[in-house]
């Protein structure tokens, strides 16, 4: 059971990192005026999606409850909360400093989403350490 949770943590962390890579590649593409970064990241995502669909053991692993639960937790940290927090900060900064200072909204969402992903990964590491200490204490 512990191995399944560890695999779920690793899969959710890597998936979050991949989606963060896509979000940052969109920002880089807009900044540099070239779509190469976004297309490269989309190619990586398509390759991993095809591999997870074609490889039967991996497909069965992705259907497990703990993996789905961890991936849902990752999406909350990576998408739902950062969008709300970035919108709040953007409105507050715009009200205080005006719209001339503001960075693009996508950049703010990327920064907050990266912080959310790091929070998710650190939380998983702390949970892993707690389970490890409980296991060694028994």
N, C-alpha and C positions, 0 to 999 in steps of 0.2 A: 504494500500500500504506500509506503514511503517513497518507493521508486516512482510510482505513478504521479505522486505530488511533485516530486523533483522534476520529472519530465514535463509536467504541466507548467511548472514555473519557468523552465527553460524555454519552452515553446512560446508561452505568452510574452516573455521578455524579448525574445528574438522577433516575434511578430510586431511588437510595439516598436522595436528599433527599426524594422523595415518600414513601417508606416511613417515613423518620424523622418526617415531618410527620404521618403517620397515628399513629405511636406516641405522639408528643407530644400529638396531639389527644385520644387516649384518656385520657392523664393529665390534661389540662385539663378534659375532660368529667367525670371522676371528681371533680376538685377543686371545680369549680363546680356540680356536680349537674345539668348540662344536657348533652344529647347533640348539640347543634347543631354543635360543633366537629368531632366525629367524623363526623357525617353530611355536613358540608361536604367534609371530606377524602375520604370515600368517594365522593362525587359527582365530585370531581376525578379520583380514580383510575379510576372507571368511565368517565369521559369520555375519558381518555387511553388506556385499554385498548380502548375502541371505536374511537378514531381509529387506533390502531396496527393493529387488526384490519381496518378498512375501507380504509385507505390502502395500496394495493398496494406502492409503492416503499418505504414505511417498513416494511411487513411483511417484504419481502425483505431489507432491511438488518438487521432484528433477527435473522434466521436465520443471518447470517454467523458464522464461527468466532470471530473476534476479539471480536465483540459478546457472544457467549455466554460466552467465556472471561472477559472483563472483568466481566460481570454475576455470574458465579460468584465471582470475587475480591471483588466488592462484597458479596455475601451473606455471605462468610466474615468480612469486616470488620464487617458491620452486624448479623449475627444470631448466628452460631456463637460467635465469640470473646466478644462482650459478654455473652451469656447465661452462659457459663462463668465469666468474670471477675466478673460481678455476683453470681453465686451464691457464689463464693469470698469476695468482700469482705463480702457480707451475713452469711455464717457467721462470719467473723473478727470483724466489728464487733459482732455479737450476742454472741459469746463474751467479748469484752473489755468492752464497755460495757453490755450488757444489751439487752433488747428495747424498753425505753421510749424510747431515743434514735433508734432506726432510722427512716429515711425509708421510705416504701413501696417494695416491691421493683420495681415497674414504673418508678418514678422513677429508681432506681439503674440499671436496665437501659437506660433512655432516655439517661441521662448517659453511660454507657459506650459505648452504640451511637453517640451523637453524636461521641464522641472517636474511635471506630473509623472512622466515615465521614470525619472530618477527616483522619485518618491516611491513609486510602485516597486522598483527593483530593490531599493533599500529595505522596504517593508518585507519583501520576500526573503531577503538575506537574514533579516532579524528573525522572522518566523522559522527559517531553516536552523539558525543557531539555537533558538529556544527548543525546537524539537530534538536537536542533537544533544543538548545538555540534559533534557528529560530522559532521553534514551540511555545516555551514559550513567545517569543517576540511578536508574533501575538496575 
